[in-house]
Amino acid sequence: MRIVVPVFDGFTSLDAVGPYEVLRMLPGAELVFAARSAAPVTDDAGWLTVVPTATFDDIVSADVLLVPGGPGARRNLDNAALLDWMRRVHATTTWTTSVCTGSLLLGAAGLLDGLAATTHWSEVARLESFGAAYTEQRVVEQPGGIITAAGVSAGIDMALRLAELIEGPVAAQAFQLAIEYDPQPPFDAGSPAKAPQEAKDYLAAR
């Protein structure tokens, strides 16, 4: 079970690491972090660095393609080489997935045209410009094995669903227990519909 996570400068760390923490527990899983070169890749905060275990040229197929988002994803929407690589690998996958604005890369590659999909709430218009129909669901599954997750933390939900599809519900529940994923946030402000205006203004100012 080869699970390939493309990374690029400016990726959001939890988009990749959250699903990784779940999917690494799949029996026979091989997690590959792939990048344009073997040089370290830095996340969107500039503090976390990932050393790729393969280059894009090394990867011609995968069972799962998991595309993270972040500012770096938006900067790569016109990267023809990356988009061509994604299309080629997608043709070999059982599941092609994204977290947060990673769905914009799927859209730019032409993989979401005419499909319902999700992304970070701030990028709905851009997602729909690629022919996708935005939905507020945290995880959206489509025929053909395409699964998109909403912003950042939704990647863990998506990974648990993917684990269920691959290994069954008992395994997925065991993985959830292993990481003690039992969300009980101190605030109920995790979506634009719930967040107070003051929180939205604070975020906009930053």
C-alpha positions in Angstrom: 0.0 0.0 0.0 2.0 3.0 -1.3 0.7 6.3 0.0 2.4 9.3 -1.7 2.2 12.8 -0.2 3.6 15.5 -2.4 5.1 18.4 -0.5 6.3 21.8 -1.6 7.5 24.9 0.2 4.6 26.6 1.9 2.5 23.4 2.6 0.4 23.4 5.7 2.0 20.9 8.1 -1.1 19.4 9.7 -2.6 18.8 6.2 0.1 16.2 5.6 1.1 15.1 9.1 -2.4 14.6 10.5 -3.4 12.0 7.8 0.1 10.5 8.0 -0.3 9.8 11.7 -3.4 7.7 10.9 -2.4 6.1 7.6 1.0 5.0 8.7 -0.8 2.4 10.9 -2.3 0.6 7.9 -0.8 -2.9 7.5 1.8 -2.9 4.8 1.7 0.9 4.4 4.6 2.6 2.7 4.4 6.4 3.3 6.4 8.4 0.7 6.9 12.2 1.0 7.8 13.3 -2.5 9.0 16.7 -3.8 10.5 18.3 -6.8 14.0 17.5 -5.5 15.6 15.8 -2.5 16.1 19.2 -0.8 14.3 19.8 2.5 10.8 21.5 2.1 9.6 24.0 4.6 6.0 24.5 5.8 3.9 27.6 5.6 5.0 28.9 9.0 8.7 28.5 8.0 9.6 26.5 11.1 8.9 22.8 10.2 11.1 21.2 7.6 10.4 17.9 5.9 13.1 15.9 4.1 11.5 14.2 1.0 12.0 10.5 0.7 11.6 10.5 -3.1 11.4 13.0 -6.0 8.4 13.3 -8.3 10.5 11.7 -11.0 10.9 8.6 -8.8 7.1 8.2 -8.4 5.2 6.8 -11.3 2.3 5.1 -9.4 0.6 5.0 -6.0 -2.3 3.3 -4.3 -3.1 6.6 -2.5 -2.2 10.1 -3.5 -2.7 12.6 -0.7 -2.3 16.3 -1.6 -1.9 18.8 1.2 -2.8 22.5 0.9 -1.4 25.8 2.2 -0.1 28.9 0.6 2.4 26.8 -1.4 -0.5 24.9 -3.0 -1.9 28.2 -4.3 1.5 29.2 -5.6 1.7 26.0 -7.6 -1.7 26.2 -9.4 0.1 27.1 -12.6 3.0 24.6 -12.1 2.5 22.5 -15.3 5.1 20.0 -14.2 3.5 19.3 -10.9 0.0 19.2 -12.3 1.1 16.8 -15.1 2.7 14.6 -12.5 -0.5 14.5 -10.4 -2.6 13.6 -13.4 -0.2 10.7 -14.3 -0.1 9.4 -10.7 -3.9 9.8 -10.4 -4.4 7.5 -13.3 -2.8 4.7 -11.3 -4.4 5.3 -7.9 -7.2 3.6 -6.1 -7.8 6.8 -4.1 -6.8 10.4 -4.9 -7.3 12.7 -1.9 -6.7 16.2 -0.8 -6.8 18.2 2.4 -7.7 21.9 2.7 -6.6 23.8 -0.4 -4.9 20.7 -1.8 -8.2 20.4 -3.6 -7.3 23.5 -5.6 -4.4 21.5 -7.0 -6.7 18.7 -7.9 -9.0 21.2 -9.5 -6.2 22.9 -11.5 -5.2 19.4 -12.7 -8.7 18.9 -14.1 -9.6 16.2 -11.6 -12.6 17.8 -10.0 -14.5 19.2 -13.0 -18.2 18.5 -12.5 -17.7 17.0 -9.1 -18.8 18.0 -5.6 -15.8 18.8 -3.5 -14.6 20.7 -0.4 -11.8 22.9 0.6 -10.9 25.6 3.1 -13.8 27.9 3.5 -11.8 30.9 2.4 -11.2 29.4 -1.1 -14.7 28.4 -2.2 -14.7 30.7 -5.3 -11.3 29.5 -6.5 -12.4 25.9 -6.1 -15.5 26.5 -8.1 -13.5 28.3 -10.8 -12.1 24.8 -11.7 -15.5 23.4 -12.3 -16.1 21.8 -8.9 -19.3 22.3 -6.9 -18.4 23.3 -3.3 -20.0 21.5 -0.4 -19.6 22.3 3.3 -19.1 18.7 4.3 -15.9 17.9 6.0 -15.2 14.9 3.8 -16.6 14.5 0.3 -16.3 11.2 -1.6 -16.8 10.8 -5.3 -16.9 7.8 -7.6 -13.5 6.9 -9.0 -11.9 7.2 -5.6 -11.6 11.0 -5.3 -11.9 12.2 -1.7 -11.5 15.8 -0.6 -11.3 17.1 3.0 -12.1 20.6 4.2 -9.6 22.8 6.1 -6.6 21.4 7.9 -8.0 19.4 10.8 -10.5 17.7 8.5 -7.6 15.7 7.0 -7.7 13.5 10.1 -11.4 12.7 9.5 -10.6 12.0 5.9 -7.7 9.7 6.8 -9.9 7.7 9.2 -12.6 7.3 6.5 -9.8 6.2 4.1 -8.6 3.7 6.7 -12.1 2.3 7.0 -12.3 1.9 3.2 -9.0 0.1 3.1 -8.9 -1.9 6.2 -12.4 -1.8 7.7 -14.2 0.0 10.5 -12.6 -1.9 13.3 -9.1 -0.9 12.2 -10.2 2.7 11.6 -11.6 2.8 15.2 -8.4 1.3 16.5 -6.4 4.0 14.8 -8.6 6.7 16.2 -8.1 5.2 19.6 -4.4 5.0 19.1 -4.1 8.7 18.5 -6.8 9.5 21.1 -8.7 11.5 18.5 -11.7 12.6 20.7 -12.3 16.2 19.8 -13.7 18.3 22.6 -12.7 21.9 21.6 -13.1 24.6 24.2 -14.8 26.8 21.6 -17.4 26.2 18.9 -15.9 28.4 16.3 -14.6 25.9 13.8 -16.6 27.1 10.8 -17.7 30.5 9.4 -21.2 29.7 10.3 -20.3 29.3 14.0 -17.4 31.7 14.6 -18.2 35.1 16.1 -17.6 38.2 14.0 -14.8 39.3 16.3 -12.9 36.0 15.5 -13.4 36.6 11.8 -12.1 40.1 12.1 -9.1 39.0 14.1 -8.2 36.4 11.4 -8.7 38.9 8.6 -6.4 41.4 10.2 -3.7 38.8 10.4 
